[in-house]
Amino acid sequence: MIYTGYEILWLFFAGSFGGWCLETVRAAFKRKRFVNRGLVNGPFCVIYGIVLVALTLFYRELPLFWLFCGAAILGTVVEWIAGHLIEQMWHERWWDYSDVKWNLDGYICLPMSMLWGALGLITVRWGNGLMVRLFRLFPDRIQGIVIWALVIGIAVDIAATVIIISGKSGSLRRWERIDRWFTGVSLRIGRRIYRLVEGRIDHAYPRIRTVREKERSEAFAAGCCFYKIMWLFVIGSFLGDITETIFCRLKAGVWMSRSSLVWGPFSIVWGIGIAAVTAMLYRYRDRSDRFLFLMGTALGGAYEYLCSVLSELVFGTVFWDYSNIPFNLGGRINLLYCFFWGIAVVVWLKGCYPFVSSKIEKLPRRAGTVLTWCLIFFMSANMAVSAMALVRSDQRSREVPAAYEWQEVMDERFPDSRLEKIYPNAIKV
């Protein structure tokens, strides 16, 4: 079933509301009273909505067992990232599974992962169709009004909640932040909203506890900061392209381009993968090789599958096909290459990352900052032009004439003959 944009948004809100109901009922059973478990003040748990939309867009084609596994992995990763983002931004922990067996850092645990899998399977296979049929009962005009009202409402709710909660980190000047925000509106109302949100969060998450901020180093890009991640993205994109090029030479006996971009030897899949795995597993870099291997295998497989579906949806093109390799899943991933992701994570975090990180941190602070932003602008432009070239290539395959200037530029600069050299394995679907 193909969903429209409004229907996807409807599924997001329906999933968020359903997750809010589930969390609220569970908390009510535990605490014997009503508790609003959502981050925002409205009846929404946005984590559930995000997971449902991602499953619907990227994993709905999977068989039942693999859909269960995909939902379990994706839901666990989203919950894990959300917990660490809250800790990093507000220096607090809002839930803790430390007393549950098979937990990781108290933010995720095996029972919750199984619950994510079951919920994802049931919702995508049977719940989505029911929710969309209910939505289609509304007239078209009413559908648009309902969706835009929900979007505006939750956007205002999230913005207000984030701004207000950002003053909860223990700072003595938190009231000054609230005063500045509500100046000219109503300081009294602002403080009442602050107390409401503060009290609701404390009641909804009784295990909330403050996490001590780490001391900052004077070195450039110390730790796992934004600048470090950006450098790792660029370096990972370059090394990934070189690695795949050499691998293809050894396997197939030919040199071929493995780049994701039209300018330079950069493989975006590898760059994003290395940056993301470093950000997520940085605090676990001293754990055992077996732990890192299993995490890399699961995360790498889910990530590669997502990239394959995304490229097909956006560009109408599949850049790799593993259908002829045993133990593959829809030709998008296979067990052997998932193991390669696991090995790559171990080699990266245990061997390469300490060396690369130390070299990045030796850059002068000012020069490093300037170079980082130059790389950001270059890679952003490179990705934008590459995306336009691929979109235009897809249009040409469907005999869509060039009606705009950018289409004419793409036809002139990046004809199919040039794109075939850059993307020799691309398959139109």
N, C-alpha and C positions, 0 to 999 in steps of 0.2 A: 504494500500500500504506500502510495506517495502522498506525503503531507504538505500542505501549504505552509507559508510562514506563520500565518495566524494560528494554524493548528499546532505547529511546533511550540509556539508561545503558550497556547492553551495547555498543552501537555506539561510544560514547565510549571505553570501555576497549579495544575491539578496534582502533579507529583509533589510539589512543595507543600500544598495543603494536606495531601495524604500523609506525607512524612511528618508534618506538624501534628496531625491527629494521632499517629502512631506514637510519637515521642511523648505527647501530652498524656495519653492514656497510660503508657508505661510508667511515666513519672507519677501519675495520680495513684496507681496501684502501690508504688513504693512509698510515697509520702502521705498517702491517704487524704489528699486534697488536690484541687486544681492548680496546675502550674503551667504557665506559658513557656514552652521549651524552645521557641524560635529565637534566632538572633535578632530579627526585627520585631517590632511591636505587633504587626499584623500576624494572622494565622498561617505563617509560611516558614518552613524549614528549607531554605534555598539549596542546601546540599543535595537533598533528595531530588529536587527539580533539575539541577545540573546533571546529576548522574542519569536520570531518566532520559533527558534530551540527548546526552552523549550516547547512551545505549541505543536509542531509537535511530540516531543518524548513522552510527558507525558499526553497530554490532547486531542489528536485528536480523541479518541474513544468516546468522550462525545457527547450527543445530542446537537442540535443547541443552545437551550437556555442555557444549562450549559456550552457549549463551549464559548458562549458570556460572561457569568459570570466569567469563569476561565481566559479568556483573559483579562478581565477588572481588575480582582484582581492581576494577575501575572504582567501585564504591569504597574499597579500602584505601586506595591511593588518594582519592578526593578527601576522605575523612582525615587521612594522615597529613596531607598538605594543609587542610583547613586548620587542624590543631596547631601545627607548627607556625602557620601565618599568624594566628591569634597570639601565640606565645611571642613571636618576634615583634609584632606591632604593639601589643599591649602588655607584654611581659606577664601574662597570666595563662593558667591552664584551666579550661572550662569543663573538661571531663577527664577521667582517669580510670583506665582499665588495669591498673597495676595489680589489683587483687584477683584478676581473671587469668586463668591458665592460658599459655600460648599468646601472651601479649607482646607488643613491641613498643617500648618506650612509654607505655601507658596510654597511647593514643589509638592504637588499633589492637584487635585481638581476634583469634580464630572464630569464636562464636559469632561476633558481629560481622566478620567476613562472610560466613555462611548465610547469615540473615540478609546481607546485601545481595548475595547470589540468588536466594530464593525470591526476594522481592523483585529484583530485576527481571528474572525469568517470568514470573507471574504477570508483572505489569506489561512488559513488552509483548509477550505472546497473546495475552487475553485482555489486559486492562486498557491498553492504548486504543484498540478498536472501539471498545465501549465508550470511552471518554470522547473520542472524536465524533462518534455517531450522536452523542448528546449535544456536542458543540454545533453540529450541522443542523440541529433542529432550530437554531436561531436564524432569523433572516440575515442576509449578508451585511446589511447596514448595522444591525445590532451586534453582529460578531465583531466588527471593527471597533465599535464604541466600547464594548466590554473589554476587549484586549487592550486598547489604549488607556482605558481607565485603570486597569490593573497594572500596566507598565508604569504609568505616571505615579500611581499610588505607591508601588513597591520601591520605585526609584527614590522618591522623596523620603520614604520610611528608612531605606538603607542609608541614604546620605545623612539624615538626621541622627540615626542610631550610631553610625560610625564616628561622626564628629563628636557626639556627646560621649560615647564610651572611650574615645581616645584620651579623654581627660581622667580616666580611671586608673592610670598606671601608677598612681601614688605620688604624682608631682604635687608640690605645695602650691603651685601656681595654676592649678586646674580651674579655679573659679575665674581667673583672668581670661582663660581661653573661652569659657562660656560667656563671660561679659562681652568680649569682643565680637563673638559670633551673633549674639542676640541684641547688640546695640542697635537702636532705632526700631526694634520690633517689639519686644517685651521681655525685659530681664526677669520679671517675676514668672512669666510663663516658661521661659527657658530653664530657670532653676527647677521649676516643678517637673518639666519633662526630664531633666537630668536625674532628679531623685527617683522618678518613676522608672526610668530605664535602669538606673543603678540598682534599685531595689529588686526589679524583676529579674535581672541577670543573676544577682546573688541568690535569689530564691530558685530560679530555674536550674542553676548549676551549683549545687551545694558543695561540690568538691573543688570549686575554683580556688586557686592559690597563686600567689605572686611568684614569679620567677626572677631571680636576681639578674640584672643586666651585666653582661660581660664587659670587662675593661677593653677599651679601644686601643689598638696599636697605632703608632705614628707612621708605620710603613705604608706605602701605597698599596691599596687593594688587599689589606690584611684580612685573614679569615676567609669567609665565604660571602663576600659583599657583592654589590651590583657590578662594580668594575671588574672584579675577578671573574664573575660569571660571564660577562660580555667577552673578555679575553679568551676564556675557555671555549665559548661558542665559536669564535673565529678560528682559534687553533684547532679545535675538534673538527670543524668543517674541512679545514685544509688536510689534516692528518687522515681523516676518514676517506677523502677523495683519493689521496695517495695510496692508502691501504687497499681500497677496492680496485684501483687501477692495477696495482701489482698482482693482486689476487686473480684478477681476470686474465692477466698476462700468463701467470703460472698455470691457470686452469684451462683456458681456451687457446692459449698460444698467440693471442693478438692483443695489441694495444687499443684500448677504446676509452672514450670519455666516460667518466662516472660522475660528472659534476651535476649539481642541482640547479646551478645558476649559469647565466649566459656569459658572465664576466669572471674569469678566474676559476681555479680548481677548488671548488668548495662544494661539499656534500652537506646540505642543510640537515638531512636526517641525522647524520652523525654529530653535527654541531649542536643541534638541540638536544640530542640524546646525552652527549657528554656534559653539557651545561646542566641539564635537568637532573641527571643521576648524581652529579657532584652536589647540587643544591639539596637534593633529598637525602643522600647517603653520607654527606659530609661528616655528620656527628657519629656515624657508625664506621668510619674508615679504619678504626683500630679493631673492629670485630674480626671474627675468623674468616678465612678464605671461603669456607663452605657457606657461611651466611651470606656473604657478598655475592657468591656465585648464584645461589638460589634467588636472591633478590633481583640480580641482573637478568637472569633467565626469564623470570615472570614479567618484570617491568619492560624489558626489551621486546619480548614477544607481543605484549599488549600495545606497546608504542608503535612497533613496526606495522601491526595490523591496522591501527588507527591511521597511520600515515598513508597506507595503501588505499583505504576507503576514501580518505579525504582528497587525495589526488584524483581519484576517479570521479568523485562528486563535483569537484571544483573545475578540473581541467579536462574531464572526459578521457583521461589517459592513465594507464597503469605502467609504472616505470620498472616493475620487476614481476616475474611470474615463476613460482616454485612448484607448478603443477606436476612437473616431472621428477620431483624429489620426494622420496618416501616421507611419510608422517607430516604432510603439509595440511594446512587448513585453508581451503578455498584458493590455494595458490598464493596466498598473501604472506603467510609465514610457514616455517617448517621447524621441526624439532632441532635439527642440527644447527641451524643458524640462531635459534633461541639459545642454544648452548654457547654459541660464539658470543652472543651478547653477555652471557654470564661470565665467560672467560675474560672478555674485554673489560668488564667492570672491575674484576679482581686485579687485572694487570694495570688498569688505569689508576685505581685508588691506592694500590699498594706500591706500584713502581713508578708510574709516570707522573701522577699528580704532585707528589712532594717536590720533584725536580722542577716541573713547569711552574708550580705555585711560587717556589722560591725565586725563580727568574723574573716572574711578573712583579713580585713585591720589591725587587731591586730597582725598578724604574723610578726615576725622580717623580715626586708627587705631581708637580705641575705638568711636566712633560707627559707623564702617564695619563693624566686626566684629558689633556688635549688629544693625544693619540687615540684614547678610547672613544671619544666623541667623533673623531674622524672615521674610525672604523664603523661606528654605529651608523653614521650617515651613508658611508659607502655601501655597507651591507643592506641597509634599508632600500637604497636606490636600486641595488643589484637585484634584490628580491622583488621589488615592484616591477621593474622592467622585465624580469624573467616571467613573472605572473602574467603580465600583459602579452608577452610573446606567446605563451602557452594558450592563453584564452583566445588570442587571435588565430592561432593554429587550429584550435578546435572549431572556430567559426569558419575558417577556410574549408575544413573537411565537410562542413555542412552547407557549403556554398553560400555563406552569408557575405554580401558585398561590403566593401569598405565605405562606410557612410560618415565616418568621423576622421579627424586628422590623426589621432593616435593609431587608428587601424591602418591608415596609409603608411605611417612611419614604421609600424611593425612589419607590414608587408615588404617594405623596402629594406629594412635593416635585418630582419630575421625571417627570411623566407623558409619554406619547408626544407630546402636543401641544407641550409645552415643548421636548423634545429635537429635534423637527422644526425648530424655529426656531433652535436652537443649531447643529444639524448638518443643514442643508437638503440637502446632497448625499449623505448617508449612504444606502447601498444594502444591504438585508438580503440575505445569501447563505446 
